[in-house]
Amino acid sequence: MSGSGRVTISVVMPAYNAAPLLPRVLAPLVAMRDRGEVAEVIVVDDRSTDATAAVARGVGVTVLTTEVNGGPGAARNLAAEHAAGEILWFVDSDVIAWEDGAAKIAAAFADPGVAALFGSYDAAPDGSHWFSRYKNLMHRFYHQNARREAATFWAGCGAVRRDAFLAVGGFDIVTYRVPSIEDIELGYRIRRAGGRIVLDPTLLGKHLKVWTPRKAIHTDIFRRALPWSRLMIAREGVADDLNTSRGEKARAAIAGLLLLSIVALVFAPWLWPVTIALMVLAVAANWVFARYLYRNGGLAFAVASLVYHQIYYVYSAAAFAWCLFEYHILGVKDRLHVP
């Protein structure tokens, strides 16, 4: 604690070719620093090929540079070695933290039992295309409706006690050399060490990332579903929270049956009542999410998003099924590395 009794906070932002975004994302953080709410703002340039480091210095923050391009985990680990604060507040270089973020973090860590804290995206993502809004709002939906006592961690807008972070060895930069589930895996280790992780749905940031279907599918499968499934199967077990809850598993099963019934119509058109029934069941099972989409984008947006969401369930569940197959049938026991 500082002399005032408040925890000291170091903001850590890993950045790779983020020069166009930095003026927007750093502005509220610098304002918090100037108000004395955070001790410092550190941008770690991960060997960018653009003017990321120069732009960050121009804004007036501390800039570190990695020895080699090693991904966000390595960048955050480097900052942790140099940070002055008791709390490391990780903010991604495409996230604009809300102005009250530092105050919420200080209040949460006034409880000495809290080892880590993370928040959520806000309800107004920057991308205007319906698909990009769907992806960002989906992420928000899961965090807004998850348990407050969390089993994992999120580094997009999340904070951790520096001593707890260093005690568990920081981010695993051998297994996760690219942006993946390095923050989820860190959360598991913090929990195993006895640390408490809290989700505060009011700790918000605006996501500036613009998603396309191709980018989303690649990320969802190869950077999320496969490595997370392998980690759960090989080491951690499947948690009943976020998008691995029992309810999510049931909705994924319904989506899979719906897809199979649509394919079956080609060979057995008389099965159409089954397909219609599964469509109704899918809407009913996703009713809360559908209403949320409608409130945030209208009917056409909700329908398009809900249709794609069924596809998301199918390929995510297929990735998990593949990992079960490779672990239990093929005998692949140690495939955790994400290239």
C-alpha positions in Angstrom: 0.0 0.0 0.0 1.1 3.6 -0.6 1.3 6.1 2.2 -2.3 7.1 1.7 -3.4 3.5 2.2 -4.4 3.1 -1.4 -2.8 0.5 -3.6 -0.4 1.8 -6.3 -1.3 0.8 -9.9 1.0 0.4 -12.9 -0.8 0.3 -16.3 0.7 -2.2 -18.7 -0.1 -2.1 -22.4 1.5 -4.6 -24.8 1.6 -3.1 -28.3 2.5 -4.4 -31.7 1.9 -2.1 -34.7 -0.6 -0.1 -32.7 0.5 3.4 -33.7 -2.9 4.5 -35.1 -4.8 3.4 -32.0 -2.4 4.6 -29.2 -3.6 8.3 -29.0 -7.2 7.1 -28.3 -6.4 4.2 -25.9 -3.7 6.1 -24.0 -5.6 9.3 -23.4 -7.8 8.2 -20.5 -4.9 6.3 -18.9 -2.6 9.3 -19.0 -5.5 11.4 -17.5 -5.7 8.9 -14.6 -1.9 9.1 -14.1 -2.1 12.9 -14.1 -4.9 12.8 -11.5 -2.7 10.6 -9.4 -5.0 7.5 -9.7 -2.3 5.4 -11.3 1.5 5.6 -10.7 2.6 5.1 -14.3 1.6 4.0 -17.8 3.9 1.5 -19.5 3.7 0.7 -23.2 5.7 -2.3 -24.2 6.6 -2.1 -27.9 6.8 -5.7 -29.1 9.3 -4.9 -31.9 6.7 -3.1 -34.0 7.4 -2.3 -37.7 5.5 1.0 -37.4 5.8 4.1 -35.2 4.3 2.5 -32.1 7.2 3.4 -29.8 7.5 7.0 -31.1 3.8 7.6 -30.8 3.7 6.3 -27.2 6.7 8.5 -26.2 5.0 11.4 -27.8 2.0 10.9 -25.6 4.3 11.0 -22.6 4.2 7.4 -21.3 7.0 5.1 -20.3 8.1 2.9 -23.3 9.9 -0.5 -23.1 10.9 -2.6 -26.0 11.1 -6.4 -26.1 14.4 -8.0 -27.3 12.4 -10.0 -29.9 8.8 -10.1 -31.0 7.4 -12.5 -28.4 3.7 -11.8 -28.2 1.7 -10.0 -25.5 2.6 -12.4 -22.7 6.3 -11.7 -23.1 5.6 -8.0 -23.3 3.6 -8.0 -20.1 6.2 -10.1 -18.3 8.9 -7.5 -19.3 6.7 -4.7 -17.9 6.1 -6.5 -14.6 9.9 -6.6 -14.1 10.1 -2.8 -14.3 6.7 -1.7 -12.8 6.7 0.3 -9.7 3.1 -0.4 -8.7 1.7 -3.0 -6.4 -1.0 -3.7 -9.0 -0.4 -4.5 -12.7 -3.4 -3.2 -14.7 -3.3 -4.9 -18.2 -5.0 -3.0 -20.9 -4.9 -4.1 -24.5 -3.7 -1.7 -27.2 -7.1 -1.8 -28.9 -9.1 -1.1 -25.7 -10.1 2.3 -24.4 -10.5 2.0 -20.6 -13.3 3.9 -19.0 -12.3 6.9 -16.9 -13.4 5.2 -13.6 -11.2 2.1 -14.1 -8.5 3.0 -11.7 -10.9 3.8 -8.9 -12.7 0.5 -9.3 -9.4 -1.4 -9.3 -8.2 0.4 -6.2 -11.5 -0.3 -4.4 -11.4 -4.0 -5.4 -7.8 -4.5 -4.2 -8.4 -2.8 -0.9 -9.5 -6.4 0.0 -6.2 -8.2 0.6 -7.8 -11.5 -0.4 -8.2 -10.4 -4.0 -5.3 -11.6 -6.2 -6.7 -10.6 -9.6 -9.7 -8.7 -11.1 -11.0 -8.3 -14.6 -13.9 -6.6 -16.3 -15.8 -6.5 -19.6 -16.2 -4.7 -22.9 -18.8 -2.0 -22.9 -22.0 -2.1 -25.0 -20.7 0.3 -27.7 -17.8 -1.5 -29.6 -16.1 0.6 -32.3 -16.6 -1.6 -35.3 -19.8 -0.7 -37.3 -20.2 -3.9 -39.3 -22.8 -6.2 -37.8 -20.4 -9.1 -37.5 -17.8 -7.1 -35.6 -20.4 -5.8 -33.2 -21.7 -9.3 -32.7 -18.3 -10.7 -31.7 -17.6 -7.9 -29.3 -21.1 -7.9 -27.8 -20.9 -11.7 -27.4 -17.7 -11.3 -25.4 -19.4 -8.7 -23.2 -22.5 -10.9 -22.7 -20.5 -13.8 -21.3 -18.6 -11.5 -18.9 -21.7 -9.7 -17.8 -23.5 -12.9 -17.0 -20.6 -14.9 -15.5 -20.0 -15.7 -11.9 -18.4 -12.9 -9.9 -16.0 -15.4 -8.3 -14.0 -16.3 -11.4 -11.9 -19.4 -12.2 -9.9 -17.7 -15.0 -8.5 -14.3 -15.9 -8.8 -11.9 -18.8 -6.0 -9.5 -19.7 -7.8 -7.3 -22.1 -8.8 -5.1 -19.1 -7.7 -6.9 -16.0 -5.5 -6.4 -13.0 -3.4 -8.6 -10.8 -1.2 -8.1 -7.7 2.4 -7.9 -8.9 3.7 -10.2 -6.1 1.0 -12.8 -7.0 1.8 -12.5 -10.7 5.6 -12.9 -10.1 5.0 -15.8 -7.6 3.3 -17.9 -10.3 5.9 -17.1 -12.9 3.9 -14.6 -15.0 2.5 -15.5 -18.4 3.6 -18.7 -20.0 5.5 -17.4 -23.0 6.8 -20.8 -24.1 3.4 -22.4 -24.7 1.7 -19.2 -25.8 4.0 -17.3 -28.2 1.1 -15.6 -30.0 -2.1 -14.0 -28.5 -4.1 -16.9 -27.3 -5.4 -18.1 -23.9 -2.3 -17.1 -22.0 -4.5 -15.0 -19.6 -6.9 -17.9 -19.0 -4.0 -20.2 -18.2 -2.5 -17.6 -15.9 -5.8 -17.4 -14.0 -5.8 -21.2 -13.4 -2.3 -20.9 -11.8 -3.3 -18.0 -9.7 -6.3 -20.0 -8.4 -4.2 -23.0 -7.8 -1.8 -20.9 -5.7 -4.8 -19.9 -3.5 -5.5 -16.5 -5.1 -9.0 -15.2 -5.5 -10.1 -13.8 -8.9 -13.0 -11.4 -9.1 -15.0 -10.4 -12.2 -16.4 -6.8 -12.0 -18.9 -6.3 -14.8 -18.7 -2.5 -14.3 -14.9 -2.3 -15.0 -15.3 -1.5 -18.7 -13.4 -0.8 -21.8 -14.4 0.0 -25.4 -13.0 -2.6 -27.9 -11.7 -1.0 -31.1 -11.0 -4.3 -32.9 -12.8 -4.9 -36.2 -13.7 -8.5 -36.8 -14.3 -10.3 -40.0 -15.8 -13.8 -40.2 -12.5 -15.3 -41.5 -10.4 -13.7 -38.8 -13.0 -14.7 -36.1 -13.2 -18.3 -37.2 -9.4 -18.7 -37.3 -9.0 -17.0 -33.8 -12.0 -18.9 -32.3 -10.6 -22.3 -33.4 -6.9 -22.1 -33.4 -6.2 -19.4 -30.7 -9.1 -20.2 -28.4 -11.1 -23.4 -28.7 -8.2 -25.8 -29.5 -5.7 -24.6 -26.9 -8.3 -24.1 -24.2 -9.8 -27.5 -24.8 -6.4 -29.1 -24.6 -5.6 -27.3 -21.4 -8.9 -28.3 -19.8 -8.6 -31.9 -20.9 -5.0 -32.4 -20.0 -4.8 -30.4 -16.8 -7.6 -28.2 -15.5 -10.9 -29.9 -16.1 -13.9 -28.2 -17.7 -15.2 -25.3 -15.6 -18.9 -24.5 -15.3 -18.7 -20.8 -16.2 -18.4 -18.4 -19.0 -18.7 -20.2 -22.4 -17.9 -23.6 -20.9 -20.9 -23.6 -18.6 -23.5 -26.5 -18.6 -26.0 -24.2 -20.3 -23.5 -23.4 -23.1 -22.8 -27.1 -23.6 -26.5 -27.8 -24.0 -26.9 -24.9 -26.5 -23.9 -26.3 -28.5 -25.6 -29.7 -28.6 -28.8 -28.2 -29.9 -26.9 -26.3 -32.6 -25.1 -29.5 -33.6 -28.4 -31.4 -33.9 -29.9 -28.5 -35.8 -27.1 -28.5 -38.4 -27.3 -32.3 -38.7 -31.1 -32.1 -39.3 -30.6 -29.4 -42.0 -28.0 -31.7 -43.8 -30.4 -34.6 -43.4 -33.2 -32.7 -45.3 -31.2 -33.3 -48.5 -31.7 -37.0 -48.2 -34.9 -37.1 -46.2 -37.1 -34.0 -46.8 -39.9 -35.5 -44.7 -37.8 -34.7 -41.6 -38.6 -31.0 -41.9 -40.8 -31.0 -38.7 -37.7 -32.1 -36.8 -35.6 -29.2 -38.2 -38.4 -26.7 -37.4 -38.6 -28.0 -33.8 -34.9 -27.7 -33.4 -35.0 -24.2 -34.7 -37.6 -23.3 -32.1 -35.6 -25.0 -29.4 -32.4 -23.1 -30.4 -34.2 -19.8 -30.2 -35.7 -20.7 -26.9 -32.4 -21.9 -25.5 -30.7 -18.7 -26.6 -33.6 -16.4 -25.7 -31.7 -14.3 -23.2 -28.9 -13.8 -25.6 -31.3 -13.0 -28.5 -33.1 -10.3 -26.4 -29.7 -8.8 -25.5 -28.7 -8.7 -29.2 -32.1 -7.1 -30.1 -31.7 -4.4 -27.5 -28.2 -3.6 -28.8 -28.9 -3.7 -32.5 -32.5 -4.4 -33.5 -34.2 -7.3 -35.1 -32.1 -7.8 -38.2 -28.9 -7.7 -36.2 -30.3 -10.1 -33.6 -31.4 -12.6 -36.3 -28.1 -12.5 -38.2 -26.1 -12.8 -35.1 -28.1 -15.7 -33.7 -27.8 -17.6 -36.9 -24.0 -17.2 -36.9 -23.9 -18.1 -33.2 -25.2 -21.5 -34.0 -22.3 -22.0 -36.4 -19.9 -20.7 -33.7 -21.3 -23.4 -31.3 -20.8 -26.1 -33.9 -17.1 -25.4 -34.7 -16.2 -24.7 -31.1 -17.8 -28.0 -30.0 -16.1 -29.8 -32.9 -12.7 -28.4 -31.8 -13.4 -29.8 -28.2 -14.4 -33.2 -29.6 -11.3 -33.3 -31.7 -9.1 -32.6 -28.6 -10.9 -35.4 -26.7 -10.1 -37.7 -29.7 -6.5 -36.8 -29.9 -6.0 -37.1 -26.1 -7.9 -40.3 -25.4 -7.7 -42.2 -28.7 -4.5 -40.9 -30.4 -2.7 -40.6 -27.0 -1.5 -37.1 -27.6 -1.0 -36.0 -24.0 1.2 -32.9 -24.2 0.0 -30.9 -27.2 -0.4 -27.5 -25.5 2.0 -25.4 -27.5 0.3 -22.7 -29.7 2.5 -21.9 -32.7 
